[in-house]
Amino acid sequence: MMTAGELTARHLTELYLERIGAIDTNGPKLNSIIETNPDALTIASSLDKERRHGKTRGPLHGIPVLIKDNIDTHDQMQTTAGSLALEGHIAPRDAFIVEKLRSAGAVILGKTNLSEWANFRGKRSISGWSSRGGLTRNPYALDRSACGSSTGSSVAVAANLCAAAIGTETDGSVICPSQTCSIVGIKPTLGLWSRSGIIPVAHSQDTAGPMARTVADAAILLGALTGVDERDPTTRPSEKRSFNDYTQFLDKNGLKGARIGVARKKAGTDKRILKIFDSCLDVMRQRGAVIVDPVDLPRSKRFTKTEEEVLYYEFKADLNKYLAGTNASVRTITEIIKFNEKNKDRVMPYFGQEHMEIAQKKGPLNDQKYLDALENNHRLTRKEGIDATMQKHKLNAIVVPSGGPAWTIDLINGDDGNWDMESTSMAAVAGYPHITVPAGYVYGLPVGISFFAKAWQEPTLIKLTYAFEQATKARKPPKFPPTVNLSL
């Protein structure tokens, strides 16, 4: 429509801003957006001017995109990770992926709410709640969680408040909210996207990723933000392994001849979810895939404690390093803890800051305990995990249910997913790619299916997930009911 002159970036941006006001701020009051960009319309107009003069920067030219509020923007918007401790903080420069987003011609529409500090503050945290942004609600049932920590991004995409959004994940924070809101989420290989300028949890697992309503949209966003960043050495191996255009791998026949392993022991016991999952496997078979069922992977409980140990060590080191490069009023994790305690009525009305307090006591990253934990994690998830399983069975990908129906929001007790499946930790700890796609519904609440594989296998996963998506077309837009309709 833009190419044909039927739509301008400015008008599209105006329409999204109107919808945000009608649905997010008022109406159902999803509360997914923490701040809109006061420069959005000006940016859109300048991009329209470029188009009129025959210049387009690519498929994102003039497209409104939202980003999570732990990603730096050097503009009029704050970057706070949802915390009042960083209220008023303006980043000294754009994050690398924001630089790429701007150069690609996207309109940064605003920032999304999140679970405060990317869900790494207290042990009874509430997904989608932050002291600065309040509580984000699931558009498929307003009394249900949208899962964390990229809650705002997933809800905004599901409710069509933007064309696409960016979330971040350490373990599950792109995949879980995407599956809970019936959208496509891609957690890339560690290093495919730069992390410089993103408020960290842990550098051995952190990555940002695209969240969209279709695999095609997610693939467009994925390719636009790849590139080697001198501020993030992890991106160096991506130079010969990444693509600027992942849409070339969108293939409706992509399942034909593919060998897909079923991590059956990680699929849980919920008969409703397993019924959806098994019907998904049937679709793959019908489209020519070879289903290897089951395949074994190490149970996540073998590295749960060591993963947590690594996160605590790296959270302290990485957050202190990030804060030291800012003009924020708090410059260390110790100062954040003190701020939170001093302002606990506003900052901690529902849950505490145990994760921060444990992390603050950890030593440096040359501690043997940390090094041993990291080695255990990588050995179990990479060499003895995904790599070994895929090699043994000659697989193109491994599949598992992404999660279950969203749980009821509970401000007193915090999150309780009550799932007995293991979908996110294996790929997250390994630093390997993972894509979730809508698969079905339980009483109107979304259920997704996950595809993951070895490092740098985004092309294969996009090929498989696109073919699956086109074969099923399972996604249904939300209707914003106040609660679950048990007659569905």
C-alpha positions as CSV (number, residue, x, y, z in Angstrom):
1,M,0.0,0.0,0.0
2,M,2.9,2.4,0.7
3,T,4.5,1.5,-2.6
4,A,1.2,2.1,-4.4
5,G,0.8,5.5,-2.6
6,E,-2.3,4.2,-0.8
7,L,-0.9,4.6,2.7
8,T,1.7,6.8,4.3
9,A,4.0,5.9,7.3
10,R,2.6,8.9,9.1
11,H,-1.1,7.8,8.7
12,L,-0.2,4.2,9.7
13,T,1.6,5.6,12.8
14,E,-1.4,7.7,13.6
15,L,-3.7,4.7,13.3
16,Y,-1.5,2.6,15.7
17,L,-1.3,5.5,18.2
18,E,-5.1,5.8,18.1
19,R,-5.5,2.1,18.6
20,I,-3.1,2.2,21.6
21,G,-5.2,4.9,23.1
22,A,-8.4,3.0,22.5
23,I,-7.3,-0.4,23.6
24,D,-4.2,-0.2,25.7
25,T,-4.7,3.0,27.7
26,N,-8.5,2.8,27.7
27,G,-11.0,0.2,26.6
28,P,-9.8,-3.2,27.8
29,K,-6.8,-1.4,29.3
30,L,-4.1,-3.9,28.4
31,N,-1.4,-1.6,29.7
32,S,1.3,-3.1,27.5
33,I,3.0,0.1,26.5
34,I,5.0,2.0,29.1
35,E,5.7,5.0,26.9
36,T,5.0,6.2,23.3
37,N,7.6,7.9,21.3
38,P,6.9,11.7,21.1
39,D,9.0,11.8,17.9
40,A,7.1,8.9,16.2
41,L,5.0,11.1,13.8
42,T,8.0,13.3,12.9
43,I,10.1,10.2,12.1
44,A,7.2,8.8,10.0
45,S,6.9,12.0,8.0
46,S,10.6,12.1,7.2
47,L,10.4,8.5,6.0
48,D,7.4,9.4,3.8
49,K,9.5,12.2,2.3
50,E,12.3,9.8,1.5
51,R,9.8,7.5,-0.2
52,R,8.4,10.4,-2.3
53,H,11.9,11.1,-3.4
54,G,12.4,7.5,-4.5
55,K,14.4,6.2,-1.6
56,T,13.2,3.2,0.5
57,R,15.5,1.5,3.0
58,G,13.9,-2.0,2.8
59,P,10.8,-3.8,4.0
60,L,10.8,-2.0,7.3
61,H,10.7,1.5,5.8
62,G,7.9,3.4,7.6
63,I,6.8,0.4,9.6
64,P,5.9,1.1,13.3
65,V,7.7,-1.2,15.8
66,L,7.7,-1.3,19.6
67,I,10.7,-2.2,21.7
68,K,11.0,-3.5,25.3
69,D,11.8,-1.0,28.0
70,N,15.2,-2.5,28.7
71,I,16.6,-1.5,25.3
72,D,18.5,1.8,25.1
73,T,17.2,4.6,22.9
74,H,19.0,8.0,22.8
75,D,16.0,10.1,22.3
76,Q,13.2,11.5,24.5
77,M,12.2,8.1,25.8
78,Q,13.5,6.6,29.1
79,T,15.1,3.2,29.4
80,T,14.3,1.8,32.9
81,A,13.7,-2.0,32.8
82,G,10.3,-1.0,34.3
83,S,12.0,0.1,37.6
84,L,11.4,3.3,39.4
85,A,15.1,3.1,40.4
86,L,15.9,4.1,36.8
87,E,13.0,6.6,36.3
88,G,14.2,9.5,34.2
89,H,17.2,7.6,32.8
90,I,17.9,8.6,29.2
91,A,20.5,6.3,27.6
92,P,23.7,7.9,26.4
93,R,23.4,6.2,23.0
94,D,21.2,3.9,21.0
95,A,21.6,0.1,21.5
96,F,23.2,-1.5,18.5
97,I,19.9,-3.1,17.4
98,V,18.1,0.3,17.7
99,E,20.7,1.8,15.4
100,K,20.0,-1.0,13.0
101,L,16.2,-0.5,13.4
102,R,16.5,3.2,12.6
103,S,18.8,2.7,9.6
104,A,16.3,0.1,8.3
105,G,13.6,2.8,8.3
106,A,11.4,1.5,11.1
107,V,9.3,3.9,13.1
108,I,10.1,3.3,16.8
109,L,6.5,3.7,18.1
110,G,7.3,3.4,21.8
111,K,8.5,1.1,24.6
112,T,6.7,-1.9,26.1
113,N,6.1,-2.7,29.7
114,L,7.9,-5.8,31.1
115,S,8.4,-7.9,34.2
116,E,10.6,-5.5,36.2
117,W,14.3,-6.1,35.7
118,A,13.4,-8.8,33.2
119,N,11.8,-10.9,35.9
120,F,15.1,-11.1,37.9
121,R,14.3,-9.2,41.1
122,G,12.2,-11.3,43.4
123,K,11.3,-14.9,43.8
124,R,7.5,-14.4,43.8
125,S,7.5,-12.1,40.8
126,I,4.4,-11.3,38.8
127,S,4.9,-11.5,35.1
128,G,4.1,-8.3,33.3
129,W,4.3,-6.2,36.5
130,S,6.8,-3.4,37.0
131,S,6.9,-0.6,39.5
132,R,7.1,2.0,36.7
133,G,4.6,0.5,34.3
134,G,2.1,-1.4,36.5
135,L,0.4,-4.6,35.3
136,T,0.0,-5.8,31.7
137,R,-2.9,-8.1,31.0
138,N,-3.4,-10.9,28.6
139,P,-5.7,-10.0,25.6
140,Y,-7.1,-13.5,25.5
141,A,-8.5,-13.2,29.1
142,L,-7.8,-10.0,31.0
143,D,-7.5,-11.8,34.4
144,R,-4.8,-14.1,33.0
145,S,-1.0,-13.7,32.9
146,A,0.7,-12.9,29.6
147,C,3.9,-14.5,31.0
148,G,7.3,-12.8,31.4
149,S,9.3,-10.9,30.9
150,S,8.6,-9.6,27.4
151,T,5.0,-9.4,28.4
152,G,4.3,-5.9,27.0
153,S,5.8,-6.8,23.6
154,S,3.8,-9.9,23.2
155,V,0.5,-8.3,24.3
156,A,1.0,-5.3,22.0
157,V,1.7,-7.6,19.0
158,A,-1.2,-9.8,19.8
159,A,-3.6,-6.9,20.1
160,N,-2.3,-5.3,16.9
161,L,-0.8,-2.2,18.5
162,C,2.2,-2.3,16.2
163,A,3.4,-4.2,13.2
164,A,6.0,-6.1,15.3
165,A,7.9,-5.8,18.5
166,I,11.2,-6.7,20.1
167,G,11.6,-8.6,23.3
168,T,14.5,-10.1,25.2
169,E,15.1,-13.5,26.7
170,T,17.4,-15.0,29.2
171,D,15.3,-18.2,29.7
172,G,11.8,-18.1,28.3
173,S,11.1,-14.4,28.1
174,V,10.5,-14.3,24.4
175,I,9.1,-17.8,24.0
176,C,6.7,-17.9,27.0
177,P,4.9,-14.6,26.4
178,S,4.7,-15.3,22.6
179,Q,3.1,-18.7,23.1
180,T,0.7,-17.3,25.8
181,C,-0.4,-14.5,23.5
182,S,-0.6,-16.7,20.3
183,I,2.1,-15.0,18.3
184,V,5.4,-16.0,16.7
185,G,8.5,-15.4,18.8
186,I,12.1,-16.0,17.8
187,K,14.9,-16.4,20.3
188,P,18.0,-16.2,18.1
189,T,21.3,-17.9,18.5
190,L,23.5,-16.1,21.0
191,G,25.4,-13.5,19.0
192,L,23.1,-13.2,16.0
193,W,21.8,-9.9,17.5
194,S,24.0,-7.6,19.5
195,R,23.2,-7.1,23.2
196,S,25.1,-3.8,23.6
197,G,22.8,-1.1,25.0
198,I,20.4,-3.7,26.5
199,I,20.0,-3.8,30.3
200,P,21.4,-7.2,31.1
201,V,20.6,-10.3,33.1
202,A,23.4,-12.7,32.0
203,H,25.6,-12.4,29.0
204,S,25.9,-16.2,28.5
205,Q,22.2,-16.4,27.8
206,D,20.8,-12.9,27.0
207,T,19.5,-12.1,23.6
208,A,16.9,-9.9,22.0
209,G,14.5,-11.3,19.5
210,P,11.6,-10.5,17.1
211,M,7.9,-11.0,18.1
212,A,5.3,-10.8,15.4
213,R,1.9,-12.2,14.3
214,T,3.4,-14.2,11.5
215,V,6.6,-16.1,10.7
216,A,7.2,-13.9,7.7
217,D,7.0,-10.7,9.8
218,A,9.4,-12.1,12.4
219,A,11.8,-13.2,9.7
220,I,11.8,-9.6,8.2
221,L,12.7,-8.1,11.6
222,L,15.3,-10.8,12.3
223,G,17.3,-10.1,9.2
224,A,17.2,-6.3,9.6
225,L,19.0,-6.3,12.9
226,T,21.9,-8.8,12.4
227,G,25.5,-7.6,12.2
228,V,28.8,-7.6,13.9
229,D,29.0,-5.1,16.8
230,E,32.4,-4.2,18.2
231,R,30.8,-3.5,21.5
232,D,29.6,-7.1,21.7
233,P,32.3,-9.7,20.9
234,T,29.7,-12.5,20.9
235,T,28.5,-11.2,17.5
236,R,31.8,-11.9,15.7
237,P,31.0,-15.5,14.8
238,S,27.8,-14.3,13.2
239,E,29.7,-12.6,10.3
240,K,29.6,-15.6,8.0
241,R,26.6,-17.3,9.6
242,S,24.0,-14.6,9.5
243,F,21.7,-13.2,6.8
244,N,20.3,-9.8,6.2
245,D,17.2,-11.4,4.6
246,Y,15.6,-14.4,6.2
247,T,12.5,-14.2,4.1
248,Q,14.4,-16.3,1.4
249,F,13.8,-19.3,3.7
250,L,10.0,-19.0,3.8
251,D,8.9,-22.2,2.1
252,K,5.4,-23.5,2.2
253,N,6.8,-27.0,1.4
254,G,9.6,-26.7,4.0
255,L,8.4,-29.7,6.0
256,K,8.8,-32.1,3.2
257,G,11.7,-34.5,3.9
258,A,12.6,-32.8,7.2
259,R,13.5,-35.0,10.2
260,I,11.9,-33.7,13.3
261,G,12.5,-35.1,16.8
262,V,9.9,-35.1,19.5
263,A,11.2,-34.4,23.0
264,R,8.4,-36.5,24.4
265,K,9.7,-36.5,28.0
266,K,9.6,-32.7,28.0
267,A,6.0,-32.5,26.7
268,G,4.3,-32.9,30.1
269,T,1.2,-34.8,30.9
270,D,-1.7,-32.4,30.3
271,K,-4.0,-34.3,27.9
272,R,-5.4,-31.2,26.4
273,I,-2.0,-29.9,25.5
274,L,-0.8,-33.3,24.3
275,K,-3.9,-33.6,22.0
276,I,-3.0,-30.3,20.4
277,F,0.7,-31.3,20.2
278,D,-0.1,-34.6,18.6
279,S,-2.4,-33.0,16.0
280,C,0.5,-30.7,15.1
281,L,2.7,-33.7,14.6
282,D,0.1,-35.2,12.3
283,V,0.1,-32.1,10.2
284,M,3.9,-32.3,9.9
285,R,3.6,-35.9,8.8
286,Q,1.0,-35.0,6.2
287,R,3.3,-32.4,4.9
288,G,6.1,-34.9,4.4
289,A,8.1,-34.6,7.6
290,V,9.7,-37.7,9.2
291,I,8.7,-37.6,12.9
292,V,11.2,-39.3,15.2
293,D,9.3,-39.9,18.4
294,P,10.7,-39.9,21.0
295,V,14.2,-38.5,21.3
296,D,16.0,-38.1,24.6
297,L,17.5,-34.9,26.0
298,P,19.0,-34.3,29.4
299,R,16.3,-33.3,31.9
300,S,16.5,-29.6,32.8
301,K,16.7,-30.4,36.5
302,R,20.3,-31.6,35.9
303,F,21.3,-28.0,35.3
304,T,18.6,-25.9,37.0
305,K,20.8,-25.1,40.0
306,T,23.9,-24.4,37.9
307,E,21.9,-22.2,35.5
308,E,20.7,-20.2,38.5
309,E,24.3,-19.9,39.8
310,V,25.5,-18.6,36.5
311,L,22.7,-16.0,36.3
312,Y,23.4,-14.7,39.8
313,Y,27.1,-14.2,39.1
314,E,26.6,-12.7,35.7
315,F,23.7,-10.5,36.8
316,K,25.9,-8.7,39.3
317,A,28.8,-8.3,37.0
318,D,26.8,-7.4,33.9
319,L,24.4,-5.0,35.5
320,N,27.2,-3.1,37.4
321,K,29.0,-2.8,34.1
322,Y,26.0,-1.5,32.3
323,L,25.1,1.0,35.0
324,A,28.7,2.3,35.2
325,G,28.3,3.5,31.6
326,T,25.1,5.6,32.3
327,N,24.2,8.8,34.0
328,A,21.5,6.9,36.1
329,S,21.0,7.9,39.7
330,V,21.8,4.3,40.7
331,R,25.2,3.0,39.5
332,T,25.5,-0.4,41.1
333,I,23.3,-3.3,42.1
334,T,23.9,-2.4,45.7
335,E,22.5,1.1,45.2
336,I,19.4,-0.5,43.4
337,I,18.8,-2.7,46.5
338,K,19.0,0.3,48.8
339,F,16.7,2.4,46.6
340,N,14.2,-0.5,46.5
341,E,14.2,-0.9,50.2
342,K,13.9,2.9,50.8
343,N,11.0,3.0,48.4
344,K,9.5,-0.4,49.1
345,D,5.9,0.8,49.4
346,R,6.0,1.9,45.7
347,V,8.6,-0.6,44.4
348,M,7.9,-3.8,46.3
349,P,4.2,-3.8,47.2
350,Y,3.7,-7.4,46.1
351,F,7.1,-9.2,46.1
352,G,10.7,-8.6,47.2
353,Q,14.2,-8.5,45.7
354,E,15.7,-11.8,46.7
355,H,17.4,-12.5,43.4
356,M,19.2,-9.1,43.6
357,E,20.2,-9.7,47.1
358,I,21.7,-13.2,46.3
359,A,23.4,-11.8,43.2
360,Q,24.9,-8.9,45.1
361,K,26.8,-11.4,47.4
362,K,28.4,-13.3,44.5
363,G,32.1,-12.9,43.7
364,P,33.9,-12.1,40.4
365,L,33.6,-14.1,37.2
366,N,36.9,-15.9,37.7
367,D,35.4,-17.8,40.7
368,Q,35.8,-21.5,40.2
369,K,32.2,-22.1,41.3
370,Y,31.0,-19.9,38.5
371,L,33.3,-21.5,35.9
372,D,32.3,-25.0,36.9
373,A,28.6,-24.1,36.7
374,L,29.0,-22.6,33.2
375,E,30.9,-25.6,32.0
376,N,28.2,-28.0,33.3
377,N,25.5,-25.9,31.6
378,H,27.1,-25.9,28.2
379,R,28.1,-29.5,28.3
380,L,24.6,-30.8,29.2
381,T,22.7,-28.5,26.8
382,R,25.1,-28.4,23.9
383,K,27.6,-31.4,23.6
384,E,25.5,-33.9,25.5
385,G,22.1,-32.3,24.7
386,I,20.9,-30.7,21.5
387,D,24.1,-31.4,19.5
388,A,24.2,-35.1,20.4
389,T,20.5,-35.7,20.0
390,M,20.4,-34.0,16.6
391,Q,23.5,-35.9,15.4
392,K,22.3,-39.3,16.6
393,H,18.9,-39.1,14.9
394,K,20.0,-36.9,11.9
395,L,17.5,-34.2,12.9
396,N,16.7,-30.8,11.4
397,A,14.9,-29.7,14.5
398,I,13.4,-30.8,17.8
399,V,9.8,-30.0,18.8
400,V,7.9,-29.7,22.2
401,P,4.8,-27.8,23.4
402,S,5.9,-24.3,24.2
403,G,3.7,-24.1,27.3
404,G,0.2,-24.3,28.6
405,P,-2.8,-22.1,29.0
406,A,-2.1,-18.8,30.9
407,W,-2.6,-18.9,34.6
408,T,-4.7,-16.5,36.6
409,I,-2.9,-13.3,37.7
410,D,-2.2,-13.6,41.5
411,L,-0.7,-10.4,43.1
412,I,-0.4,-12.2,46.4
413,N,1.4,-15.4,45.5
414,G,3.0,-14.4,42.2
415,D,3.4,-16.6,39.1
416,D,2.4,-20.2,39.0
417,G,2.5,-21.6,35.5
418,N,1.7,-25.1,36.8
419,W,3.2,-26.7,33.8
420,D,5.1,-30.0,33.9
421,M,6.8,-29.5,30.5
422,E,10.3,-28.2,29.7
423,S,10.3,-26.1,26.7
424,T,12.7,-23.1,27.1
425,S,15.7,-23.9,29.2
426,M,17.6,-26.3,26.9
427,A,17.9,-23.9,24.0
428,A,18.2,-20.8,26.3
429,V,21.1,-22.2,28.3
430,A,22.8,-23.6,25.2
431,G,22.4,-20.2,23.4
432,Y,20.7,-21.9,20.5
433,P,17.8,-20.7,18.3
434,H,14.2,-21.4,19.3
435,I,10.9,-20.4,17.6
436,T,7.4,-20.7,18.9
437,V,4.3,-20.7,16.7
438,P,0.6,-20.7,17.5
439,A,-0.7,-24.3,17.7
440,G,-4.2,-24.2,19.3
441,Y,-6.4,-23.1,22.2
442,V,-7.7,-24.5,25.5
443,Y,-10.9,-22.7,26.5
444,G,-9.8,-19.8,24.2
445,L,-6.3,-19.6,25.9
446,P,-3.4,-20.0,23.4
447,V,-1.0,-22.9,23.3
448,G,2.1,-22.8,21.1
449,I,4.6,-25.3,19.6
450,S,8.3,-24.9,19.9
451,F,11.0,-25.7,17.3
452,F,14.7,-25.5,18.3
453,A,18.0,-26.7,16.8
454,K,21.7,-26.3,16.9
455,A,23.5,-22.9,16.7
456,W,22.9,-20.7,13.6
457,Q,20.1,-22.9,12.3
458,E,17.6,-20.0,12.0
459,P,17.2,-20.6,8.3
460,T,16.1,-24.2,8.9
461,L,13.7,-23.3,11.7
462,I,12.1,-20.5,9.7
463,K,11.6,-22.9,6.8
464,L,9.9,-25.4,9.1
465,T,7.8,-23.0,11.2
466,Y,6.6,-21.2,8.1
467,A,5.5,-24.4,6.5
468,F,3.8,-25.5,9.7
469,E,2.1,-22.1,10.1
470,Q,0.8,-22.1,6.5
471,A,-0.5,-25.6,6.9
472,T,-2.4,-24.9,10.1
473,K,-3.2,-21.2,10.2
474,A,-4.0,-21.8,13.9
475,R,-3.8,-18.2,15.1
476,K,-7.0,-16.4,16.1
477,P,-6.9,-12.7,17.1
478,P,-7.8,-11.9,20.7
479,K,-11.3,-10.6,21.8
480,F,-10.3,-9.1,25.2
481,P,-12.8,-11.0,27.4
482,P,-12.6,-10.2,31.1
483,T,-12.2,-13.9,31.9
484,V,-12.1,-17.3,30.3
485,N,-15.2,-18.5,28.5
486,L,-15.6,-22.1,29.7
487,S,-18.2,-22.8,27.0
488,L,-15.5,-22.6,24.3
